């Protein structure tokens, strides 16, 4: 998603901008940014109070691009993930998402996140923090490839009771038919985007913005 030829040397830019950074900075009234996994993202656009009532009564937008994303693929992908996380990934159907946690060999929680099933033997694991060392160590003995794809996928969380109506207004025909934790692909005027729908009940994860219905939109290279 980023043009490497236009990026200054890393020592001049310790925090990377997301693809939405120019627009976000223009809309930010406080110019309040925070670091997240090597990126800089908006902390508050206006006030905490206004944004709280917006997510409860209308909709809010949050840049999820810094969320770390891993592609897990190979003949043993499902078996590997079942070794890694605390739920039965074999029951996860194609184009569905599940919330999960993963532990060490003593049962201590390492992190939590979501797993997307994108193909028969291809998954995407999303987490707030980088876990590549543990993921690769856990992959020993499995015919599986684990690669980080964070920079290839830009993501937004649109959450609140009017989120679906907003996407329909943008031309995403049929988006209201998505079931909770279902993934769908829609053709827009821009690049191809996929969207997963969050349920009406709370989702406990490092990236959940609240308990209202919402959509998470991802756009990436193929």
Secondary structure, 3 states (H helix, E strand, C coil): CCCHHHCCCHHHCCCEECCCHHHHHHHCCCCEEEEECCEEEEEECCCHHHHHHHHHHCCEEEECCCCEEEEEECCCHHHHHHHHECCCHHHCCCCEEEEEEEECCCCCEEEEEEEEEEECCEEEEEECCCCHHHHHHHCCCCCCEEEECHHHEEEEEEECCCHHHHHHHCCCCCHHHCCCCEEEEECCCCCCEEEEEECCCCCCCCCCCCCCCEEEEEEECC
